[in-house]
Amino acid sequence: MSLDPKSAETLAVVRRMEAGLAANENDMTQYFHEDFLWRGNQGCGTKNGVEAFRNNWQLPFRAAFTDRDYITEKFMADGEWASCFGHIEATHSGTFMGIPATGKRVRIPYMDFWRVEDGRIVDNPVSVDFASVLMQLGVDIFDGKGWEHYDSGAATPPKPE
């Protein structure tokens, strides 16, 4: 099934932006509107505009994780919206959430959504699985109470009343 022209155009913008990130480009204004909104999950924050994205996400992320490989598992597009899921494989080379560099290679799972207007991204809801990254670095933010213990059979879920 081929994409309609609008979806194909949106997806092309997103793929160019992802290639720019992977190439460590510094000027992201060709991909993002100056006043775009980057909306991350808890622990990631919200970035209002390209400068805030660069200063409060891109640069700290690059300082904490080097030798990054972006592995997108699947892209999807529908009109002015595109999305993907995948992960970044990177080396923990700088402080992350108070944890000094360990040199460990980690997997950083993510899901990204983008709305494109006039050839640039204007809205970017994102979910980055920092809980998984922290677990790989030896910190269980759920203190053993994550629901994975139901999956392994180590605990039985409570029954609804």
N, C-alpha and C positions, 0 to 999 in steps of 0.2 A: 504494500500500500504506500503510495507516495504522499508526501505532505502537500497541503494547499500552499499557494505562494506566500501568504502571510506567515504561516508556521515555519516554512523553510527559511524565510528572511530572518525571523526571530532566532531560530536555531543557529543560523550562520553568525549572528552577532555574538551569541553566547559562546560558540566554539572559538571565535577569534579572541574573546576575552579570556577564556580558559587557557588558550595557548600563550597569551600575554603573561598571565600569572605564572605559568610553568616556566616561561623564559626569564622570570624575575624582572619584568618591566617595572619601571618606577612610576611612569606617568600613565595613569589609568583613565584619564579624561576622554580618550578616544572611545572607551567602552561604556563609561558611566556618565550620566548627566551630572553636572556639578552638584546638584541638590538631591541626588538620589538617596534612597533610604535603604540601609542594610539592617535587617532585623534578625538578630541572632537569638538563639535559645538562652536560658539561664546560664550564666557563666561566660557568655560571649558578648553580651551587650547589644546596644543599638547604635549605629553609626549614621549620623546625619550629614551626608555629603561626602564627596571624594576625599577631601582633606582629612576628615574624621576617620574614614575608612582606612586611609593610608597610615595615619598616625596612631590610631587606636586598635587596629586589627592587623593590617599587612606587615608593618614594621615589627611589632611585638611578636607576631607569629613567626616571622623570618628569623628573629633573634633567638627564639626558643627552639625552633626546628629547622635544621639545615639538611642539605642533600635530599630535597623533597622530590618525590615522584608522584604525580597526580594520576590516579587510576579511576577513570570514570567507567562505571559498569553499564550504565544505560542513560541515554538522553531521550527526552520526550518533548514534544512541542504541540501547542494548540493555540493558534492565533497569535496574540501578542505575548503569550506566556510560554516559557520553556522551563524544564526542570531536569534534574539528573540526580543520581545517587552513585556513590563510590567511596573511595578512601584515598588518603595521602599516606604514603610510606615515607618516613622521615627520621632523622637522627635527632635525639633530644640533646641539643648542644648549648642551650642557655636556660635560664630560670623559667619555669612554667608553673604557675599557681603556687609559687613559693618553693618549688622543688628545684634545687640546683641541678645543673646539667649532669646526666648520667651516662651519656654516650650510647644509650640504648636505641635500637631501631624500633620505632613504634608505628602502629597502624591507626590513622585518625579517620574514622568513619564520618561521612557527611551526607546531607541531602540539601539540595539547593533549588530554589525557584527564582525565576527572573521575569519581570514584565518589561518589555521593550517598547519604547516610543521613539520615533524619528531616528532609528538606527542605534540608539544607546539605551542602556539599562536604567530604569527609573525606580524600580522597587526590587528588593532582593531578600525575601524571607529565607533564612538559613537555619539548619539544625546541625551542629557539630557535636559529636559524642565525646565530650570531655570526660565524662565518667569512665568511659572505656580507656581513654588515654591515661587517666590517673591510675586505673587499676593496673595497666601495663607498667607503670612506674612504681608500683607497690603501695598505692594508696586506695583503699576501698572506702569511697565516700558514703557507702550504704552500711558500713560497719557490719558486714555479714548478713544484713537483713534485706538485701535485694531479692527480688522474686525469682532469681535464678535458682535459689535453693528449692523452690517448688518443682522446677523443671527436672532437677537431679534426683528428686525424691527424698532429699534430706529433710524436708518439712512438708506438711500437709496444709494447703490453703484453708482458711476459715470458710465455713459455709454461710451463705446469706441467711438472715433471719426470716 
